[in-house]
Amino acid sequence: MRQKLVWTGLALAGLWAGLRWFERANLYIPSARHEAHPGSYGLPYEDLSLSSADGARPHGWFLSAGPHTPSVVVVFHGNGGNISHRLEKARALRAMGHSVLLFDYRGYGKSLGRPSEKGLYLDGEAAAREGLARAGGDPKRVAYYGESLGCAVALETALRLPPAALVLDSPFASTVAMGRAAFPWLPSEWLVRERYDNAAKIPRLKVPLQVMHSPQDDIIPFAMGRQIFSAAPEPKTFVETQGDHNEGFMETPHWASSIQAFLAPLQK
C-alpha cells in the first residue's frame, strides 16, 4: 500500500511538473542571441542596464531622436525572440520624432533571470521609470507600446505608472482564454498559473488607448482585440490592421500613420 502511494505521488508530481513546463514552453519563447543592433540600421543608441525592484537588471537600448526630443515611447515586446527583433518598429517610431526605449524581460536577450508574470511586471516598471527619467520626469511625454504578450505587461505598467497614452497591438483577453482557444479539451482555468488577465484589468485604465489588431492574426483571435477595446473606458480608438501576427505591421500601410496620429499630443 505504501509503495503504491509513493508511486502515485511521484506520478502526480511528474504530471504537475510536466504541466508547468508545458505552460512556460508555450508562454515564453526567449532568444539570447541578438540578430542585430540599432547601429545595424544606422541608428545611434545607448546600452541600458535597468534596475528592477527585486534586483534584476534588464538590458535595453535607448534610441534618442535628438537633444530636443519631446517624447519617449517605451516598447514592451512579445513572448518570442528579444529586442533585436523589434528594430523595424523602433525605427518607425523614431522616424515619427519619438525617442524609443527597447528592453528585454528577464531571460530574454542579455537580461539574466527566469521569466515570470511577476518578474515581467517588475521589469516593465523599471523600463517605465527609465523612460520617464529620459522624458525629463514628465509623464505627459511618455507613451507605452505593447505587442502580444507585451500588451499585458504594458497594461499592468500603465495601471501602476500611468503614461500619457497606451498602444496595445494584438492584445489577448487572458492566458486562460488563450488556453481555451488553443487547447479546448484542457481545463485551462485550473491549469494556468500565469494569467495575464487583460480583460479584467482594462476597465481600470485611465489613459487614452489605441487598440490595433488584424482579422488575419494567426495566433491571437481578432475577437479578443475587440473584446479588450469594448471593455476599455474612453478615450479610445480601434485600428484594424492586416496580415499575420508577427509581420502584419509591415503589411499594413496605415500602421505607422495611425500610431503617429494617436501619439501626436505628446509632441505639443
Steps between C-alpha positions, in 0.01 A plus 500: 500500500778738598688428178187565297455836670863589430463419130172693484666800661791484259264473204299803616817701561623409154168598346503836683858569390409407143202737500714785634761433231228491233358833618839673504608349168194650331508832686869594489715443190810711564811531287835592652670592172460848355446481126589869458532824693376853430834588343425237234224735387714810527330604823701645787426329829602457860524171690290495816518298819167550675426426864192298597361509853611144574860557393473381139693704241309502170704600198374755253576751228411867492464657156496875539327705232714802587579744781162671476285187475168571671391139553609145582327179392573193716462179299376183675577212264322169456576153634752394235851610404642815656538873436715443192187369324314830561740736326271560201232625737752703698624663182143587400422651841820703495419625151182647651722721717487295821792365695461126551583280797529128421558255783513125548313322776701277730606186314495678162801628309767622742259523794582231752240309700191291445185656354182503706187714514613674818851547366389646168284754681800607709712530185225705337500738795878537474474587131216744566703679768793530262274631225356757738848614603599535133189714446612742769264354759188605309252209453317707236801437276502120541302234311500121522477272197427132573480212256346159570623385844649847538145639498446336838824641640433845354145504639609399851776760486250764385287424806800534731680788325254672264647640177344760271376231259492123453510300176405132516587316179333157476388462862349181644227471765707285738727197487208291626292615202793426267531155654132431439533615138814295427427192715122480548522152651713618793358664818709814449335690785642240740837446335620849408693675777633806317176667398583838347132590531464800268122471481466544877745790515410713199192667660736660755710674237506879537701610195415528127512163328556383145435132423638355176413153369479307176211269405768279340694460826603134507582484872276734700135505390381834362194469724724536805629833378142616454415369848780701660397811308133464597584463869736798506380843615513806278696661344590215267546420132508172309721449194439194283831381359570219255726200462621237746598536863871567465547675167162661453621847595717501187196407290286780644557830316334700777674332796756777551270790409234379745749489787649833396160670507410344835828604664507850347385667829824387666698731273300820557 
